[in-house]
Amino acid sequence: MTEFGQLLKSLRERRGVSQSKLAERAEFDHSYVSRLEGGARMPTRDAVDRLGDAMDLSEGERDMLLAAAGFLPRDFAKILSAEPVLGEVFYLLSDEQLPAEYRENMRQVLHLLAEQARIAMQVSTIGGVSAAA
């Protein structure tokens, strides 16, 4: 299962919607959501938008889903202004003067932090406590 597939499944299950019902609401073939969640397919940006509409996702949830699918959030500037450290990290990752080894190390650290956050969210939902609570 991909990061996108895991997040899609989590968001869908939090809303109590079946795969087939989500596919119907987003006007997809009934097996498409299953293939997305299982990692057999990756969505287009339009598909992510349709899934977000079908689940009535918040702006933050939509942006998380877009990012998990490899797309920039809708309002990247808003995220950077709300989180100045992200702007600094983005700048450093794009600065060719910083040795590639350092940039790669930063990417690995960010990946590990994101993975820890996903695990924490899963643990909190398994324990019966919503991650949003």
C-alpha positions, -999 to 999 in steps of 0.1 A, spaced: 0 0 0 13 35 -9 13 65 13 -15 79 -8 -35 46 -5 -31 45 32 -42 81 36 -72 77 12 -83 46 31 -80 63 65 -100 94 54 -126 72 38 -130 50 68 -132 80 92 -162 90 72 -178 56 73 -179 53 35 -173 21 15 -150 19 -15 -179 14 -38 -199 43 -24 -169 66 -26 -163 56 -63 -200 62 -70 -199 97 -54 -167 106 -73 -181 91 -105 -154 65 -109 -155 28 -118 -163 8 -87 -129 -9 -86 -109 23 -90 -108 33 -53 -97 -3 -44 -68 0 -69 -58 34 -55 -59 22 -19 -39 -9 -28 -12 10 -46 -20 -5 -80 -28 30 -94 -19 65 -87 -44 92 -92 -43 123 -114 -48 157 -97 -83 158 -110 -90 124 -94 -77 136 -61 -100 167 -63 -130 145 -72 -123 122 -42 -119 152 -19 -153 165 -31 -169 131 -27 -157 129 9 -163 166 17 -127 169 29 -114 200 47 -89 221 29 -61 207 51 -72 171 44 -73 178 6 -38 192 7 -26 162 26 -42 139 0 -27 160 -29 8 159 -13 5 121 -7 -3 117 -44 28 138 -53 11 171 -61 16 205 -46 -12 217 -23 -38 241 -36 -24 271 -18 13 263 -12 21 300 -4 -5 299 25 12 268 40 47 284 37 35 316 54 18 298 82 48 276 88 80 297 82 103 268 89 88 250 59 97 280 37 132 278 49 134 241 43 119 245 8 145 272 1 174 250 13 162 220 -6 161 240 -38 195 258 -33 221 243 -56 249 259 -35 241 235 -7 259 202 -14 236 175 -27 245 152 2 231 177 27 199 182 7 194 144 5 200 141 42 173 167 48 149 148 26 156 116 45 150 133 79 117 149 66 106 115 53 112 99 87 94 127 105 64 123 81 64 86 86 64 90 124 35 114 122 15 89 100 23 61 125 11 83 154 -21 91 136 -27 54 129 -21 45 166 -45 72 178 -72 60 154 -67 23 163 -70 32 200 -104 47 193 -93 83 195 -96 104 164 -64 120 153 -84 152 147 -97 152 183 
